[in-house]
Amino acid sequence: MKSLLWAVLTIGLVVNASTSFVFDGIQQLLISIATGVVVLASAAGLYVLRDKHSG
């Protein structure tokens, strides 16, 4: 599960960064918002699934 979340996070960051070079206007905005939500959700999932060390 963690490897899938890391892959989604990485792909989402790359797509989000590249949208400003490929798209313009409202299309770029909507794609950036969508990929931003995906990146935040995968980061939250990774945070929830992190290993907890007591010590």
N, C-alpha and C positions, 0 to 999 in steps of 0.2 A: 504494500500500500504506500509506504513512504517513497519508494522509487518512482511510482506513478505520480505522486504529488510533486516530487522534485522535477520530473520531466515536464509536467504541466506548468509548473512555476517558471522553468527555464524557457520553454517555448512561448509562454505568455509574455515574458519580458522581452524576448527577441521580436515577437510580432508587434508588441506595443511600441518598441523603439523604432521599428521599420515603417510603421504606418505614416509617420510624418514625412517620409521620403517618397512614399508610393501614392498616397491618397491626399485629397484636398477637401476642404470644406466640411460639410455635415457628415459625409461618409467617414472621413478621418476621425472626427469627433466620436461618432457612434462606435467605431471599431476600437478606439482607444478606451472608451468607457467599458465596453464589453470585456476586453482583455484585462483591463484594470481590475474589474470585479473578479475575474477568474484568478488572477494573480493573488489578490487579497484572500480569496477563499482557500486557495491551495496553501498559502502561507499560514493561515489560521489552522488549517488541518494539520500541517506539520507541527505547529506549536502545540496543538492538543495531543498529538501522538508522540511528542518528544519523550526521551527517556528521563525519568526523574531520579536524580541521585540524591540520597540523603547523606549529608555529611558536612 
